[in-house]
Amino acid sequence: MLTLALALAAYLTFNLLVFLIYGWDKKAARKGEWRVRESTLLWLALFGGSLGAILAQRMLRHKTRKEPFRSILLSIIIFQIALAVSLLIIPDWLIQLLAMAQNPKP
């Protein structure tokens, strides 16, 4: 249970960091200062910061009209959801498949 709590804390902390980086980039955009590369923002989302990225996009109205950024971010989120679902489903299917292979019915 402690491991799950630590994983959740790490996930939320990373997403807060991503949210803050998006906020910093939005502020820099308004001031015409040095910006964070779009590829960096997308990599942060891919490596687990998609919640922070989406929240920043919606709450700060950052990168909401920028294509292909929006489409790539959406693709990352769809990929992460599919991966999470498959990790929840596939192990059960794999266990059942292995059990059937070990005990074939005549």
N, C-alpha and C positions, 0 to 999 in steps of 0.2 A: 504494500500500500504506500509505503514511503517512497519507493521508486517511482510509482505513478504520480505522486504529488510533486516530486522533483522534476519529472519529465514535463508535467503540466506547467510548473513554475518557469522552467527553462523556455518552453514554447511561448508562454505569454510574455516573458521578458524579451525574447528575440523579436516578437511581433511589435512590442512597444518600441524597441529600437528601430525597427523598420518604419513604423509610423513616424517617429521623430525624424528619421532621415528624409522621408518624403516631405515632411513639414519644413525641414531645413532647405530642401531643394525648391519648394514652393516660394519660400521667403527670398531665396537667391534669385529666382526667376523674376519676382516683382522688382528687385533692386538692380537687376541686370548684372549680377555678380556671377562668379564661377559656379557651375552647375554640376550635379551628379549625373554621370552618364546614364542614359536610359537602359543600357545593357546591365549596368550595375544594379539599378532598381529592379529589373526583371530577375536577375540572378538571386537577389535577396528574397524575392517572392518565391522563386522556385525552391530555394533551400529552406523553406518553412515559414517565410514571412508573408505569405499571401493574405492572411487575415489582416495584418497591419497595413499591407499595401491597399487592400480594398477599402478598409476603414478610412485611410488617409485620402484615397481617391474620392470617396463619397463625402466625407466631412470637410475636407480642405478644398474640394473641387479641383484636385490636381491631376492632370493628365486624363481628364474625362473626355476630351475630344480628339486627343492625339492618336492617330492611327499610324502604324500598326500596333502601337503600344497597347491599346485597349484590347485588341484581339489576342495578342500574345499573352497578356495577363489573364484573360478569360480562359485561354487554352491551358495555362498553367494550373488554374484552379480546377478545371474539369479533369485534368490529368491527376491532380492530387486527390480529388474525391474518388475517382476510379481506382486509384492505387489503394486508398484507405478501405474502400468497399471490398476490393479483391483480397486484401490482407485479412479481412474479417470473414470472408466466405471461403476462399480457396483452401486454407488449412483444414477446414472441416471436410471439404470434398476430397482433399488429398488423403486424409485419415481414412475416410470411407473407401476410397479406391484401393489403398494399401490393404485394408482389412479384407476386401473382396478378393484381392489377388492372393492373399495368404490362405484364405478359406474358400476355394472355388466350389460352387454348388454343382452336384452331378447332373 
